Amino acid sequence: MPKPHLPEPFPHIASVWTDPITGFKVPKVPLKNLQWREKLLKEAESDKGLQGELISACSESISYWVNAFVWTYHQFDVNVDGTRRMADHADVPFITWEVQDDLFNQFVTNLFGEDVKDRDILVNKSRDMGASWCCTAFLHWLWLFRPDKQMLQLSRTEPYVDQTGNMKALFQKNDYINLWLPDWMRPPDCLPGGKNRTKMHMSNVWNGSVIDGESTTKHAASGDRRLVILLDEFAKVEHGGEMRSATRDAGLMRIVNSTVAGPGTEYSKWKNSGQIKVFSLMWWEHPDKGKGRYTVQDATTGMWKIRSPWYDSEEAVRSPKEMAREVDAEDNEAGEMFFSPGSIDKHIALFAAKPKSHMVIDFKFGVANDHMPDIIRRRKLESVLVRKNSKGPLRLWANLINGRLDQTKSYIIGIDLSKGQSASNTVFSVKCRETKVKVAEWADARTPPYEAARIAVALAIWIGGRTGLPYLKWENNGPGWDFGRYMVIKWAYPFYYRSKRPGSVREKKTKNYGWNSGRREKEELLREYDRVLAHGGYINPSKEALEEARQYIDFPDGSIGPACLVEENSAARKTHGDRVIADALTIEDADGPKGGGKINTVYPHKTAAWRKKQLMDGRKSKHKWNKAFNFGS
């Protein structure tokens, strides 16, 4: 992360602001603004011409309308030293900050811009930045000054959409805005109890525009057609994926507003997808919270962080998770993270590196499954096809010797299988047992288990090592069962993990092949992986794998898995293939073959070492008996 640029001085609030659209001047100092508003309303009360001019100016500029006529409601203020105090007045004029004006401008540009391809916008925000008020004000401005417009406000429950007295509810903000508007600007009968203001509905009889509301069920907005749809507190809704899909065709522009609620929510996926414009409305742009803001750099990770006196005081009384959720808008840290984020950040900073090479590996054309037992027994390297390819699924972080990994070392491959239907990856993670370094990784989402078994054999033969073949350890749940059947039963691969019988001091191996992922077994495996990441004993240079570990959370049902499966059931989580499980399976390798003794090394075809071995094998064969001895001769 580069060092953030923080313009100084801050806050920079002009005592008098000139609206760039209308050219009208507006005082920004609260008391001056209040006095100016009072004078403006008195002058316009009986002056139809001035009323017309003001309505025209407000219809052109939402920022002018907000700073001249909109009020907001709040309960506390922030002192210079960062502490909070009870607000002197709950009802105050809405005087925008610079970042809020930027947000209004972005709303207008997204909706009315001619060259805008995708009009949706997501607001990534800290708490108390006025985001919900800005979103509501934008829809209200359209309702007042744009004829025949249909808007829809959605929040996670009906009381958050419309509940009398609840200022968190969206329609109460609309009512509050209307309450402070002059009679000549407010449409008739639109205050609570009026015929044009019913439950979750508000209509403007002057121009035919309407704002409706719904709670966010998976069928909300289905079949609807709206100019703008506001998805408020979207990180906390159920069925977020269905909501995102249903509202795509229902609205020309969607405003997605929420504080974060952890990784795996549809809000988090959408925000990080690159498929929507993201507007940051963060605490350091707050004129009080951001006073005295400064930057610090982590000595290990090199990452920069913005702080202020207010931030320091909040950090002293809030938990890290609360800071991530309410202040920093960090999706991962805001959730029930399984792995320590600090350990992952440091591991990435110290060890993450780009692969030295990418390769494609498979068997040569014509190698049938029937040949696999013989190929494995004889380690027939000449049957394997390996070639460099910048987009190949096999990534290597080790230097090759004669086209292979170091043959004086031994290796273990951790394997996590997917169904090969592009939903998740099948992953082979290769660790050197002597150096404890991950040296290679193969990942692909479209390879079914039976094809993955062939790739695993090809990879194992190519890897070789001082034990002749690497030790395999795969997750046996779901598609792993089919993989294991091929490897052990049909092809007789010799070195593989067998499950252990728990409950005794010395756990004995069973005849069952593969690692079975129960809830207890998975937690024990991942706890050990978390420990070695934090305290040493394993080096993982794969940034993608470490970033996936950052996504692991504790689910409400007690299971563990990637946050992207937050809406899946526990059975789906068990069969999800990814890098984290594959890496973790390589940590405990004590059961692998020990090597030593005579090493049956298979050398690359037609190399000098290969020629020498052919010569020695030829000499030995001359001394062998080629026929039975005839005792009668």
C-alpha positions, 0 to 999 in steps of 0.5 A: 500500500503506497503512502496515503496523500492527505491534503493539508490543512485539514479540515479546510472549510471555507467560511463562505462556499460558492456553489460551482453550479449556481454561483450562489454563495452559502455560509458554512459556519453553523451559526452563520448558516443558520442566520442566513437560512432564516433570512432567506426563508423570511424573504421568500415567504411572500415572494413568489419570484424568489421562491421560483428562483430558489426552486430552480437553483435547488433543482440544478444543484443538490449541494445547494439544496442540502446546504440551504434547506435540509436539516439532519439529526444527531446525538453527539459531537467529537471534541478536539482531543478525540473524546465524544460529548452530547450534542448541544442540539439534536436538530442541526442544519445539514452543512456538507463536508467536502467529501459529502459534496463529492459524493453528491456529485458522483451520484449525479454523474452516475445517474445523468452522465451520458458516457457512464456505462454502469451507473451503480455505485457502492459507498464504502464507509465508516460509521457516522459519516452521514452516508445514509443521510446523503443517500436518502437526500439524493433520492428525496432531491429527485422526488422533489425536483424531477418529474415522474421518477420512481425510486425504491428504498430497501433495508434489511428489515421493515422497521429499518425501512419505515417505523415511526420514531426510529430515526434509523429508518429510511422513511423517517429521514424522508419525513424529517427532511420534509418537516423542515422544508418551507410549505412552498417547496414541500408537496401537499399531504406528504407528512406522516398521516397525510394521504400521500404518505402511507406505509413505506410510500411517499408520493409527490402530486406536483410532479408524479414522482414516488418513493417506495420501500421494501425489506430486503427479501430475495424477491424484493424488487422482482419485476419492478422498474425504478430509476434509482434503488437504494440498498441500505445496510446491504452487508447485513441482508440475507440472500444477498446474491439473489438481491444483487441479481434481482435488482440488476434489471429492476433499477437503472442505478443502484446505490449500495450503502453499508458498514462492513459485516465481515468477509463473504457477504455479498456486499464484500464480494461486490465491493472487491469484484471490480464490477462497481464504482466504489466511493470511499467515505472514511473517518479521516475525512470527518472534520472532527475525527480527522483533525490532526490526522497522520500516517504511520508505516508498519516496520515489518509489512511496510503497510501504511495506516492513517491515524488521528487523536480521535482514532487513537482514543477509539482504539483504546476502548474498542476491540480490533474487530469493532475498529475494523467494522465501524471505523476502518471498513475492513471486511476481513478483520470485521468478521470472525477470522480464523487465522491471525491477520497480523501473522498473515500480513507478516508472512506475506511481507517476509516470504511472498514472492512471484513464482520463478516459472509456470508450467503445464504438466500431464501425460504424453498423448496415448498414455492410458489409465491401464498403464498407470500401475506400471508407470508408477512402479517404474517411475517412468519419467519419459511418459510425462510431458512438462513444458513452460507456459506463462499461464500454466497451472503449475507454479514453481518457487524453486530453481530446477536442477536438470529440469526437475526439483532437487532430487536430494530432497524429499517432498510431500503433496497436500491435495484438496479436490473440487468437483471440477465445475469452476466453483472452486479449485483443485489444488496440489501444494508441494512442500520440501520436507527438509527445508519446510518451504512450499516449492510448487503449487498446481491449481485448476477449477475445471479438472474433475477428480478422475483427471486430477488423479492422472495429473497428480501421478504425472506431477509425482513422477516428475517431482521424484526426490530422494524417496523416488516418489513424494508422499501424498495426503489428500482430503477424502471428503466429497470428490476426494473419495473418487481420487483416492480410489484411483490412486490406491485401489486401481493404480497402487500408488505406494506413499500416501496418508492413512487415517489414524485411530484416535483415543490412545497415546500412540495413534495407530494407522488404519487401513483407510486412505486419505484424510477425513475432514470432520469438524474436530479434525479440520479445526486441529489441522488449521490451528496447527497451520495457524501456529506454524505461520505465526511461529515458524516451521513453514514458509509459504511464498504463495500470496494467493494462498495466504490471501485465501487464509485471510478469508477463513472464518468461523461460521455460526454453526461452528464450522470453519471455511472460506467466507465466500461460503457464508451462505452455503450449508455445512456439507458444501463447505466440507467439499470446497477445494482450495489452497488453504487445506492443501497447504495445511495438509503438508504441515504434518509429514512425519508419516512420510517415507524416510528415504535413505538407503539406495535411491532409485533416481530417475534421470531426465531422458538422454541427459549425461546422467541418464546415459551413464545409468543406461550403461551401468544397467547394461553391464549388470544385465550381462551377469544375470542368469537368463535361463534355468540351470541344467543340473543334468549337463 
